[in-house]
């Protein structure tokens, strides 16, 4: 099983959906990072 770090919005519905998608794809989440703004260039993720 592949492992991953999950970066998602800080909303329970978003977290649960992302966890479900990762599980369906065969990924084991080793750490979860939540942020309010995922599309700010200074964070380097989008």
mmCIF entry with sequence, helices, sheets and N, C-alpha, C, O atoms, coordinates in Angstrom:
data_MODEL
# 
_entry.id   MODEL 
# 
_entity.id                         1 
_entity.type                       polymer 
_entity.pdbx_number_of_molecules   1 
# 
_entity_poly.entity_id                      1 
_entity_poly.type                           'polypeptide(L)' 
_entity_poly.nstd_linkage                   no 
_entity_poly.nstd_monomer                   no 
_entity_poly.pdbx_seq_one_letter_code       
;(UNK)(UNK)(UNK)(UNK)(UNK)(UNK)(UNK)(UNK)(UNK)(UNK)(UNK)(UNK)(UNK)(UNK)(UNK)(UNK)
(UNK)(UNK)(UNK)(UNK)(UNK)(UNK)(UNK)(UNK)(UNK)(UNK)(UNK)(UNK)(UNK)(UNK)(UNK)(UNK)
(UNK)(UNK)(UNK)(UNK)(UNK)(UNK)(UNK)(UNK)(UNK)(UNK)(UNK)(UNK)(UNK)(UNK)
;
_entity_poly.pdbx_seq_one_letter_code_can   XXXXXXXXXXXXXXXXXXXXXXXXXXXXXXXXXXXXXXXXXXXXXX 
_entity_poly.pdbx_strand_id                 A 
# 
loop_
_entity_poly_seq.entity_id 
_entity_poly_seq.num 
_entity_poly_seq.mon_id 
_entity_poly_seq.hetero 
1 1  UNK n 
1 2  UNK n 
1 3  UNK n 
1 4  UNK n 
1 5  UNK n 
1 6  UNK n 
1 7  UNK n 
1 8  UNK n 
1 9  UNK n 
1 10 UNK n 
1 11 UNK n 
1 12 UNK n 
1 13 UNK n 
1 14 UNK n 
1 15 UNK n 
1 16 UNK n 
1 17 UNK n 
1 18 UNK n 
1 19 UNK n 
1 20 UNK n 
1 21 UNK n 
1 22 UNK n 
1 23 UNK n 
1 24 UNK n 
1 25 UNK n 
1 26 UNK n 
1 27 UNK n 
1 28 UNK n 
1 29 UNK n 
1 30 UNK n 
1 31 UNK n 
1 32 UNK n 
1 33 UNK n 
1 34 UNK n 
1 35 UNK n 
1 36 UNK n 
1 37 UNK n 
1 38 UNK n 
1 39 UNK n 
1 40 UNK n 
1 41 UNK n 
1 42 UNK n 
1 43 UNK n 
1 44 UNK n 
1 45 UNK n 
1 46 UNK n 
# 
_struct_asym.id          A 
_struct_asym.entity_id   1 
# 
loop_
_struct_conf.conf_type_id 
_struct_conf.id 
_struct_conf.pdbx_PDB_helix_id 
_struct_conf.beg_label_comp_id 
_struct_conf.beg_label_asym_id 
_struct_conf.beg_label_seq_id 
_struct_conf.pdbx_beg_PDB_ins_code 
_struct_conf.end_label_comp_id 
_struct_conf.end_label_asym_id 
_struct_conf.end_label_seq_id 
_struct_conf.pdbx_end_PDB_ins_code 
_struct_conf.beg_auth_comp_id 
_struct_conf.beg_auth_asym_id 
_struct_conf.beg_auth_seq_id 
_struct_conf.end_auth_comp_id 
_struct_conf.end_auth_asym_id 
_struct_conf.end_auth_seq_id 
_struct_conf.pdbx_PDB_helix_class 
_struct_conf.details 
_struct_conf.pdbx_PDB_helix_length 
HELX_P HELX_P1 AA1 UNK A 12 ? UNK A 24 ? UNK A 12 UNK A 24 1 ? 13 
HELX_P HELX_P2 AA2 UNK A 41 ? UNK A 43 ? UNK A 41 UNK A 43 5 ? 3  
# 
_struct_conf_type.id          HELX_P 
_struct_conf_type.criteria    ? 
_struct_conf_type.reference   ? 
# 
_struct_sheet.id               AA1 
_struct_sheet.type             ? 
_struct_sheet.number_strands   2 
_struct_sheet.details          ? 
# 
_struct_sheet_order.sheet_id     AA1 
_struct_sheet_order.range_id_1   1 
_struct_sheet_order.range_id_2   2 
_struct_sheet_order.offset       ? 
_struct_sheet_order.sense        parallel 
# 
loop_
_struct_sheet_range.sheet_id 
_struct_sheet_range.id 
_struct_sheet_range.beg_label_comp_id 
_struct_sheet_range.beg_label_asym_id 
_struct_sheet_range.beg_label_seq_id 
_struct_sheet_range.pdbx_beg_PDB_ins_code 
_struct_sheet_range.end_label_comp_id 
_struct_sheet_range.end_label_asym_id 
_struct_sheet_range.end_label_seq_id 
_struct_sheet_range.pdbx_end_PDB_ins_code 
_struct_sheet_range.beg_auth_comp_id 
_struct_sheet_range.beg_auth_asym_id 
_struct_sheet_range.beg_auth_seq_id 
_struct_sheet_range.end_auth_comp_id 
_struct_sheet_range.end_auth_asym_id 
_struct_sheet_range.end_auth_seq_id 
AA1 1 UNK A 2  ? UNK A 9  ? UNK A 2  UNK A 9  
AA1 2 UNK A 27 ? UNK A 35 ? UNK A 27 UNK A 35 
# 
loop_
_atom_site.group_PDB 
_atom_site.id 
_atom_site.type_symbol 
_atom_site.label_atom_id 
_atom_site.label_alt_id 
_atom_site.label_comp_id 
_atom_site.label_asym_id 
_atom_site.label_entity_id 
_atom_site.label_seq_id 
_atom_site.pdbx_PDB_ins_code 
_atom_site.Cartn_x 
_atom_site.Cartn_y 
_atom_site.Cartn_z 
_atom_site.occupancy 
_atom_site.B_iso_or_equiv 
_atom_site.pdbx_formal_charge 
_atom_site.auth_seq_id 
_atom_site.auth_comp_id 
_atom_site.auth_asym_id 
_atom_site.auth_atom_id 
_atom_site.pdbx_PDB_model_num 
ATOM 1   N N  . UNK A 1 1  ? 0.840   -1.181 0.000  1.00 0.00 ? 1  UNK A N  1 
ATOM 2   C CA . UNK A 1 1  ? 0.000   0.000  0.000  1.00 0.00 ? 1  UNK A CA 1 
ATOM 3   C C  . UNK A 1 1  ? 0.886   1.247  0.000  1.00 0.00 ? 1  UNK A C  1 
ATOM 4   O O  . UNK A 1 1  ? 1.853   1.327  0.759  1.00 0.00 ? 1  UNK A O  1 
ATOM 5   N N  . UNK A 1 2  ? 0.559   2.199  -0.839 1.00 0.00 ? 2  UNK A N  1 
ATOM 6   C CA . UNK A 1 2  ? 1.275   3.472  -0.898 1.00 0.00 ? 2  UNK A CA 1 
ATOM 7   C C  . UNK A 1 2  ? 0.885   4.350  0.279  1.00 0.00 ? 2  UNK A C  1 
ATOM 8   O O  . UNK A 1 2  ? -0.227  4.246  0.795  1.00 0.00 ? 2  UNK A O  1 
ATOM 9   N N  . UNK A 1 3  ? 1.790   5.205  0.700  1.00 0.00 ? 3  UNK A N  1 
ATOM 10  C CA . UNK A 1 3  ? 1.479   6.147  1.773  1.00 0.00 ? 3  UNK A CA 1 
ATOM 11  C C  . UNK A 1 3  ? 1.492   7.563  1.209  1.00 0.00 ? 3  UNK A C  1 
ATOM 12  O O  . UNK A 1 3  ? 2.128   7.837  0.192  1.00 0.00 ? 3  UNK A O  1 
ATOM 13  N N  . UNK A 1 4  ? 0.773   8.460  1.893  1.00 0.00 ? 4  UNK A N  1 
ATOM 14  C CA . UNK A 1 4  ? 0.658   9.833  1.406  1.00 0.00 ? 4  UNK A CA 1 
ATOM 15  C C  . UNK A 1 4  ? 0.427   10.789 2.561  1.00 0.00 ? 4  UNK A C  1 
ATOM 16  O O  . UNK A 1 4  ? -0.034  10.401 3.634  1.00 0.00 ? 4  UNK A O  1 
ATOM 17  N N  . UNK A 1 5  ? 0.759   12.045 2.313  1.00 0.00 ? 5  UNK A N  1 
ATOM 18  C CA . UNK A 1 5  ? 0.411   13.136 3.220  1.00 0.00 ? 5  UNK A CA 1 
ATOM 19  C C  . UNK A 1 5  ? -0.771  13.850 2.581  1.00 0.00 ? 5  UNK A C  1 
ATOM 20  O O  . UNK A 1 5  ? -0.697  14.271 1.427  1.00 0.00 ? 5  UNK A O  1 
ATOM 21  N N  . UNK A 1 6  ? -1.846  13.987 3.320  1.00 0.00 ? 6  UNK A N  1 
ATOM 22  C CA . UNK A 1 6  ? -3.067  14.610 2.812  1.00 0.00 ? 6  UNK A CA 1 
ATOM 23  C C  . UNK A 1 6  ? -3.076  16.090 3.183  1.00 0.00 ? 6  UNK A C  1 
ATOM 24  O O  . UNK A 1 6  ? -2.933  16.446 4.353  1.00 0.00 ? 6  UNK A O  1 
ATOM 25  N N  . UNK A 1 7  ? -3.244  16.947 2.178  1.00 0.00 ? 7  UNK A N  1 
ATOM 26  C CA . UNK A 1 7  ? -3.365  18.390 2.393  1.00 0.00 ? 7  UNK A CA 1 
ATOM 27  C C  . UNK A 1 7  ? -4.741  18.788 1.882  1.00 0.00 ? 7  UNK A C  1 
ATOM 28  O O  . UNK A 1 7  ? -5.041  18.619 0.700  1.00 0.00 ? 7  UNK A O  1 
ATOM 29  N N  . UNK A 1 8  ? -5.575  19.315 2.768  1.00 0.00 ? 8  UNK A N  1 
ATOM 30  C CA . UNK A 1 8  ? -6.950  19.615 2.404  1.00 0.00 ? 8  UNK A CA 1 
ATOM 31  C C  . UNK A 1 8  ? -7.455  20.820 3.175  1.00 0.00 ? 8  UNK A C  1 
ATOM 32  O O  . UNK A 1 8  ? -6.768  21.358 4.043  1.00 0.00 ? 8  UNK A O  1 
ATOM 33  N N  . UNK A 1 9  ? -8.670  21.232 2.841  1.00 0.00 ? 9  UNK A N  1 
ATOM 34  C CA . UNK A 1 9  ? -9.309  22.337 3.546  1.00 0.00 ? 9  UNK A CA 1 
ATOM 35  C C  . UNK A 1 9  ? -9.651  21.934 4.972  1.00 0.00 ? 9  UNK A C  1 
ATOM 36  O O  . UNK A 1 9  ? -9.786  20.748 5.273  1.00 0.00 ? 9  UNK A O  1 
ATOM 37  N N  . UNK A 1 10 ? -9.789  22.913 5.840  1.00 0.00 ? 10 UNK A N  1 
ATOM 38  C CA . UNK A 1 10 ? -10.094 22.674 7.247  1.00 0.00 ? 10 UNK A CA 1 
ATOM 39  C C  . UNK A 1 10 ? -11.607 22.614 7.471  1.00 0.00 ? 10 UNK A C  1 
ATOM 40  O O  . UNK A 1 10 ? -12.154 23.351 8.291  1.00 0.00 ? 10 UNK A O  1 
ATOM 41  N N  . UNK A 1 11 ? -12.268 21.727 6.730  1.00 0.00 ? 11 UNK A N  1 
ATOM 42  C CA . UNK A 1 11 ? -13.710 21.504 6.871  1.00 0.00 ? 11 UNK A CA 1 
ATOM 43  C C  . UNK A 1 11 ? -13.928 20.004 6.963  1.00 0.00 ? 11 UNK A C  1 
ATOM 44  O O  . UNK A 1 11 ? -13.350 19.235 6.195  1.00 0.00 ? 11 UNK A O  1 
ATOM 45  N N  . UNK A 1 12 ? -14.758 19.594 7.900  1.00 0.00 ? 12 UNK A N  1 
ATOM 46  C CA . UNK A 1 12 ? -14.942 18.165 8.160  1.00 0.00 ? 12 UNK A CA 1 
ATOM 47  C C  . UNK A 1 12 ? -15.386 17.408 6.916  1.00 0.00 ? 12 UNK A C  1 
ATOM 48  O O  . UNK A 1 12 ? -14.897 16.308 6.657  1.00 0.00 ? 12 UNK A O  1 
ATOM 49  N N  . UNK A 1 13 ? -16.314 17.982 6.135  1.00 0.00 ? 13 UNK A N  1 
ATOM 50  C CA . UNK A 1 13 ? -16.783 17.305 4.922  1.00 0.00 ? 13 UNK A CA 1 
ATOM 51  C C  . UNK A 1 13 ? -15.652 17.118 3.909  1.00 0.00 ? 13 UNK A C  1 
ATOM 52  O O  . UNK A 1 13 ? -15.540 16.061 3.287  1.00 0.00 ? 13 UNK A O  1 
ATOM 53  N N  . UNK A 1 14 ? -14.827 18.131 3.749  1.00 0.00 ? 14 UNK A N  1 
ATOM 54  C CA . UNK A 1 14 ? -13.700 18.038 2.812  1.00 0.00 ? 14 UNK A CA 1 
ATOM 55  C C  . UNK A 1 14 ? -12.685 16.998 3.261  1.00 0.00 ? 14 UNK A C  1 
ATOM 56  O O  . UNK A 1 14 ? -12.162 16.237 2.447  1.00 0.00 ? 14 UNK A O  1 
ATOM 57  N N  . UNK A 1 15 ? -12.411 16.970 4.554  1.00 0.00 ? 15 UNK A N  1 
ATOM 58  C CA . UNK A 1 15 ? -11.462 15.994 5.099  1.00 0.00 ? 15 UNK A CA 1 
ATOM 59  C C  . UNK A 1 15 ? -11.974 14.582 4.883  1.00 0.00 ? 15 UNK A C  1 
ATOM 60  O O  . UNK A 1 15 ? -11.230 13.711 4.432  1.00 0.00 ? 15 UNK A O  1 
ATOM 61  N N  . UNK A 1 16 ? -13.251 14.348 5.204  1.00 0.00 ? 16 UNK A N  1 
ATOM 62  C CA . UNK A 1 16 ? -13.825 13.009 5.050  1.00 0.00 ? 16 UNK A CA 1 
ATOM 63  C C  . UNK A 1 16 ? -13.850 12.569 3.591  1.00 0.00 ? 16 UNK A C  1 
ATOM 64  O O  . UNK A 1 16 ? -13.571 11.408 3.290  1.00 0.00 ? 16 UNK A O  1 
ATOM 65  N N  . UNK A 1 17 ? -14.181 13.484 2.685  1.00 0.00 ? 17 UNK A N  1 
ATOM 66  C CA . UNK A 1 17 ? -14.191 13.146 1.263  1.00 0.00 ? 17 UNK A CA 1 
ATOM 67  C C  . UNK A 1 17 ? -12.787 12.801 0.773  1.00 0.00 ? 17 UNK A C  1 
ATOM 68  O O  . UNK A 1 17 ? -12.601 11.819 0.056  1.00 0.00 ? 17 UNK A O  1 
ATOM 69  N N  . UNK A 1 18 ? -11.808 13.604 1.159  1.00 0.00 ? 18 UNK A N  1 
ATOM 70  C CA . UNK A 1 18 ? -10.430 13.355 0.739  1.00 0.00 ? 18 UNK A CA 1 
ATOM 71  C C  . UNK A 1 18 ? -9.915  12.032 1.297  1.00 0.00 ? 18 UNK A C  1 
ATOM 72  O O  . UNK A 1 18 ? -9.236  11.283 0.594  1.00 0.00 ? 18 UNK A O  1 
ATOM 73  N N  . UNK A 1 19 ? -10.232 11.743 2.551  1.00 0.00 ? 19 UNK A N  1 
ATOM 74  C CA . UNK A 1 19 ? -9.818  10.466 3.144  1.00 0.00 ? 19 UNK A CA 1 
ATOM 75  C C  . UNK A 1 19 ? -10.447 9.289  2.406  1.00 0.00 ? 19 UNK A C  1 
ATOM 76  O O  . UNK A 1 19 ? -9.787  8.278  2.167  1.00 0.00 ? 19 UNK A O  1 
ATOM 77  N N  . UNK A 1 20 ? -11.718 9.420  2.048  1.00 0.00 ? 20 UNK A N  1 
ATOM 78  C CA . UNK A 1 20 ? -12.397 8.364  1.306  1.00 0.00 ? 20 UNK A CA 1 
ATOM 79  C C  . UNK A 1 20 ? -11.792 8.138  -0.070 1.00 0.00 ? 20 UNK A C  1 
ATOM 80  O O  . UNK A 1 20 ? -11.636 6.996  -0.505 1.00 0.00 ? 20 UNK A O  1 
ATOM 81  N N  . UNK A 1 21 ? -11.451 9.224  -0.757 1.00 0.00 ? 21 UNK A N  1 
ATOM 82  C CA . UNK A 1 21 ? -10.828 9.106  -2.077 1.00 0.00 ? 21 UNK A CA 1 
ATOM 83  C C  . UNK A 1 21 ? -9.454  8.454  -1.986 1.00 0.00 ? 21 UNK A C  1 
ATOM 84  O O  . UNK A 1 21 ? -9.094  7.626  -2.823 1.00 0.00 ? 21 UNK A O  1 
ATOM 85  N N  . UNK A 1 22 ? -8.693  8.828  -0.969 1.00 0.00 ? 22 UNK A N  1 
ATOM 86  C CA . UNK A 1 22 ? -7.367  8.226  -0.779 1.00 0.00 ? 22 UNK A CA 1 
ATOM 87  C C  . UNK A 1 22 ? -7.488  6.738  -0.475 1.00 0.00 ? 22 UNK A C  1 
ATOM 88  O O  . UNK A 1 22 ? -6.724  5.927  -0.998 1.00 0.00 ? 22 UNK A O  1 
ATOM 89  N N  . UNK A 1 23 ? -8.433  6.392  0.357  1.00 0.00 ? 23 UNK A N  1 
ATOM 90  C CA . UNK A 1 23 ? -8.652  4.988  0.704  1.00 0.00 ? 23 UNK A CA 1 
ATOM 91  C C  . UNK A 1 23 ? -9.059  4.183  -0.530 1.00 0.00 ? 23 UNK A C  1 
ATOM 92  O O  . UNK A 1 23 ? -8.565  3.076  -0.747 1.00 0.00 ? 23 UNK A O  1 
ATOM 93  N N  . UNK A 1 24 ? -9.960  4.742  -1.334 1.00 0.00 ? 24 UNK A N  1 
ATOM 94  C CA . UNK A 1 24 ? -10.410 4.055  -2.548 1.00 0.00 ? 24 UNK A CA 1 
ATOM 95  C C  . UNK A 1 24 ? -9.268  3.869  -3.546 1.00 0.00 ? 24 UNK A C  1 
ATOM 96  O O  . UNK A 1 24 ? -9.254  2.900  -4.305 1.00 0.00 ? 24 UNK A O  1 
ATOM 97  N N  . UNK A 1 25 ? -8.315  4.795  -3.542 1.00 0.00 ? 25 UNK A N  1 
ATOM 98  C CA . UNK A 1 25 ? -7.176  4.707  -4.458 1.00 0.00 ? 25 UNK A CA 1 
ATOM 99  C C  . UNK A 1 25 ? -6.050  3.840  -3.899 1.00 0.00 ? 25 UNK A C  1 
ATOM 100 O O  . UNK A 1 25 ? -5.049  3.610  -4.578 1.00 0.00 ? 25 UNK A O  1 
ATOM 101 N N  . UNK A 1 26 ? -6.208  3.360  -2.665 1.00 0.00 ? 26 UNK A N  1 
ATOM 102 C CA . UNK A 1 26 ? -5.209  2.467  -2.088 1.00 0.00 ? 26 UNK A CA 1 
ATOM 103 C C  . UNK A 1 26 ? -4.078  3.166  -1.360 1.00 0.00 ? 26 UNK A C  1 
ATOM 104 O O  . UNK A 1 26 ? -2.991  2.605  -1.224 1.00 0.00 ? 26 UNK A O  1 
ATOM 105 N N  . UNK A 1 27 ? -4.315  4.378  -0.891 1.00 0.00 ? 27 UNK A N  1 
ATOM 106 C CA . UNK A 1 27 ? -3.292  5.119  -0.153 1.00 0.00 ? 27 UNK A CA 1 
ATOM 107 C C  . UNK A 1 27 ? -3.566  5.089  1.342  1.00 0.00 ? 27 UNK A C  1 
ATOM 108 O O  . UNK A 1 27 ? -4.713  5.193  1.776  1.00 0.00 ? 27 UNK A O  1 
ATOM 109 N N  . UNK A 1 28 ? -2.511  4.947  2.117  1.00 0.00 ? 28 UNK A N  1 
ATOM 110 C CA . UNK A 1 28 ? -2.588  5.034  3.567  1.00 0.00 ? 28 UNK A CA 1 
ATOM 111 C C  . UNK A 1 28 ? -2.107  6.430  3.955  1.00 0.00 ? 28 UNK A C  1 
ATOM 112 O O  . UNK A 1 28 ? -0.976  6.803  3.643  1.00 0.00 ? 28 UNK A O  1 
ATOM 113 N N  . UNK A 1 29 ? -2.949  7.196  4.625  1.00 0.00 ? 29 UNK A N  1 
ATOM 114 C CA . UNK A 1 29 ? -2.594  8.556  5.027  1.00 0.00 ? 29 UNK A CA 1 
ATOM 115 C C  . UNK A 1 29 ? -1.723  8.489  6.271  1.00 0.00 ? 29 UNK A C  1 
ATOM 116 O O  . UNK A 1 29 ? -2.129  7.938  7.294  1.00 0.00 ? 29 UNK A O  1 
ATOM 117 N N  . UNK A 1 30 ? -0.523  9.054  6.179  1.00 0.00 ? 30 UNK A N  1 
ATOM 118 C CA . UNK A 1 30 ? 0.397   9.045  7.321  1.00 0.00 ? 30 UNK A CA 1 
ATOM 119 C C  . UNK A 1 30 ? 0.349   10.355 8.096  1.00 0.00 ? 30 UNK A C  1 
ATOM 120 O O  . UNK A 1 30 ? 0.757   10.408 9.256  1.00 0.00 ? 30 UNK A O  1 
ATOM 121 N N  . UNK A 1 31 ? -0.149  11.420 7.455  1.00 0.00 ? 31 UNK A N  1 
ATOM 122 C CA . UNK A 1 31 ? -0.264  12.713 8.131  1.00 0.00 ? 31 UNK A CA 1 
ATOM 123 C C  . UNK A 1 31 ? -1.279  13.561 7.369  1.00 0.00 ? 31 UNK A C  1 
ATOM 124 O O  . UNK A 1 31 ? -1.339  13.510 6.141  1.00 0.00 ? 31 UNK A O  1 
ATOM 125 N N  . UNK A 1 32 ? -2.071  14.335 8.095  1.00 0.00 ? 32 UNK A N  1 
ATOM 126 C CA . UNK A 1 32 ? -3.049  15.223 7.472  1.00 0.00 ? 32 UNK A CA 1 
ATOM 127 C C  . UNK A 1 32 ? -2.729  16.667 7.833  1.00 0.00 ? 32 UNK A C  1 
ATOM 128 O O  . UNK A 1 32 ? -2.542  16.998 9.004  1.00 0.00 ? 32 UNK A O  1 
ATOM 129 N N  . UNK A 1 33 ? -2.667  17.516 6.827  1.00 0.00 ? 33 UNK A N  1 
ATOM 130 C CA . UNK A 1 33 ? -2.443  18.946 7.011  1.00 0.00 ? 33 UNK A CA 1 
ATOM 131 C C  . UNK A 1 33 ? -3.695  19.660 6.520  1.00 0.00 ? 33 UNK A C  1 
ATOM 132 O O  . UNK A 1 33 ? -4.149  19.430 5.399  1.00 0.00 ? 33 UNK A O  1 
ATOM 133 N N  . UNK A 1 34 ? -4.253  20.529 7.365  1.00 0.00 ? 34 UNK A N  1 
ATOM 134 C CA . UNK A 1 34 ? -5.423  21.293 6.950  1.00 0.00 ? 34 UNK A CA 1 
ATOM 135 C C  . UNK A 1 34 ? -5.061  22.767 6.886  1.00 0.00 ? 34 UNK A C  1 
ATOM 136 O O  . UNK A 1 34 ? -4.340  23.287 7.737  1.00 0.00 ? 34 UNK A O  1 
ATOM 137 N N  . UNK A 1 35 ? -5.580  23.431 5.853  1.00 0.00 ? 35 UNK A N  1 
ATOM 138 C CA . UNK A 1 35 ? -5.330  24.853 5.656  1.00 0.00 ? 35 UNK A CA 1 
ATOM 139 C C  . UNK A 1 35 ? -6.604  25.519 5.174  1.00 0.00 ? 35 UNK A C  1 
ATOM 140 O O  . UNK A 1 35 ? -7.437  24.887 4.524  1.00 0.00 ? 35 UNK A O  1 
ATOM 141 N N  . UNK A 1 36 ? -6.753  26.785 5.493  1.00 0.00 ? 36 UNK A N  1 
ATOM 142 C CA . UNK A 1 36 ? -7.909  27.537 5.013  1.00 0.00 ? 36 UNK A CA 1 
ATOM 143 C C  . UNK A 1 36 ? -7.733  27.982 3.571  1.00 0.00 ? 36 UNK A C  1 
ATOM 144 O O  . UNK A 1 36 ? -8.716  28.082 2.836  1.00 0.00 ? 36 UNK A O  1 
ATOM 145 N N  . UNK A 1 37 ? -6.508  28.252 3.151  1.00 0.00 ? 37 UNK A N  1 
ATOM 146 C CA . UNK A 1 37 ? -6.246  28.745 1.806  1.00 0.00 ? 37 UNK A CA 1 
ATOM 147 C C  . UNK A 1 37 ? -5.239  27.828 1.124  1.00 0.00 ? 37 UNK A C  1 
ATOM 148 O O  . UNK A 1 37 ? -4.055  27.834 1.458  1.00 0.00 ? 37 UNK A O  1 
ATOM 149 N N  . UNK A 1 38 ? -5.718  27.042 0.167  1.00 0.00 ? 38 UNK A N  1 
ATOM 150 C CA . UNK A 1 38 ? -4.831  26.113 -0.532 1.00 0.00 ? 38 UNK A CA 1 
ATOM 151 C C  . UNK A 1 38 ? -4.276  26.699 -1.823 1.00 0.00 ? 38 UNK A C  1 
ATOM 152 O O  . UNK A 1 38 ? -3.330  26.142 -2.381 1.00 0.00 ? 38 UNK A O  1 
ATOM 153 N N  . UNK A 1 39 ? -4.824  27.790 -2.309 1.00 0.00 ? 39 UNK A N  1 
ATOM 154 C CA . UNK A 1 39 ? -4.417  28.301 -3.619 1.00 0.00 ? 39 UNK A CA 1 
ATOM 155 C C  . UNK A 1 39 ? -3.530  29.532 -3.534 1.00 0.00 ? 39 UNK A C  1 
ATOM 156 O O  . UNK A 1 39 ? -3.411  30.263 -4.518 1.00 0.00 ? 39 UNK A O  1 
ATOM 157 N N  . UNK A 1 40 ? -2.915  29.779 -2.412 1.00 0.00 ? 40 UNK A N  1 
ATOM 158 C CA . UNK A 1 40 ? -1.988  30.907 -2.303 1.00 0.00 ? 40 UNK A CA 1 
ATOM 159 C C  . UNK A 1 40 ? -0.609  30.461 -2.779 1.00 0.00 ? 40 UNK A C  1 
ATOM 160 O O  . UNK A 1 40 ? -0.083  29.467 -2.281 1.00 0.00 ? 40 UNK A O  1 
ATOM 161 N N  . UNK A 1 41 ? -0.015  31.175 -3.732 1.00 0.00 ? 41 UNK A N  1 
ATOM 162 C CA . UNK A 1 41 ? 1.265   30.764 -4.314 1.00 0.00 ? 41 UNK A CA 1 
ATOM 163 C C  . UNK A 1 41 ? 2.399   30.608 -3.305 1.00 0.00 ? 41 UNK A C  1 
ATOM 164 O O  . UNK A 1 41 ? 3.303   29.802 -3.525 1.00 0.00 ? 41 UNK A O  1 
ATOM 165 N N  . UNK A 1 42 ? 2.371   31.354 -2.212 1.00 0.00 ? 42 UNK A N  1 
ATOM 166 C CA . UNK A 1 42 ? 3.495   31.272 -1.281 1.00 0.00 ? 42 UNK A CA 1 
ATOM 167 C C  . UNK A 1 42 ? 3.578   29.919 -0.573 1.00 0.00 ? 42 UNK A C  1 
ATOM 168 O O  . UNK A 1 42 ? 4.626   29.580 -0.024 1.00 0.00 ? 42 UNK A O  1 
ATOM 169 N N  . UNK A 1 43 ? 2.482   29.134 -0.577 1.00 0.00 ? 43 UNK A N  1 
ATOM 170 C CA . UNK A 1 43 ? 2.505   27.812 0.042  1.00 0.00 ? 43 UNK A CA 1 
ATOM 171 C C  . UNK A 1 43 ? 3.039   26.746 -0.906 1.00 0.00 ? 43 UNK A C  1 
ATOM 172 O O  . UNK A 1 43 ? 3.437   25.668 -0.464 1.00 0.00 ? 43 UNK A O  1 
ATOM 173 N N  . UNK A 1 44 ? 3.052   27.035 -2.200 1.00 0.00 ? 44 UNK A N  1 
ATOM 174 C CA . UNK A 1 44 ? 3.595   26.100 -3.171 1.00 0.00 ? 44 UNK A CA 1 
ATOM 175 C C  . UNK A 1 44 ? 2.679   24.943 -3.513 1.00 0.00 ? 44 UNK A C  1 
ATOM 176 O O  . UNK A 1 44 ? 3.116   23.967 -4.122 1.00 0.00 ? 44 UNK A O  1 
ATOM 177 N N  . UNK A 1 45 ? 1.408   25.037 -3.128 1.00 0.00 ? 45 UNK A N  1 
ATOM 178 C CA . UNK A 1 45 ? 0.453   23.985 -3.468 1.00 0.00 ? 45 UNK A CA 1 
ATOM 179 C C  . UNK A 1 45 ? -0.799  24.627 -4.038 1.00 0.00 ? 45 UNK A C  1 
ATOM 180 O O  . UNK A 1 45 ? -1.127  25.770 -3.719 1.00 0.00 ? 45 UNK A O  1 
ATOM 181 N N  . UNK A 1 46 ? -1.489  23.886 -4.876 1.00 0.00 ? 46 UNK A N  1 
ATOM 182 C CA . UNK A 1 46 ? -2.757  24.392 -5.396 1.00 0.00 ? 46 UNK A CA 1 
ATOM 183 C C  . UNK A 1 46 ? -3.593  23.249 -5.911 1.00 0.00 ? 46 UNK A C  1 
ATOM 184 O O  . UNK A 1 46 ? -4.705  23.465 -6.393 1.00 0.00 ? 46 UNK A O  1 
# 
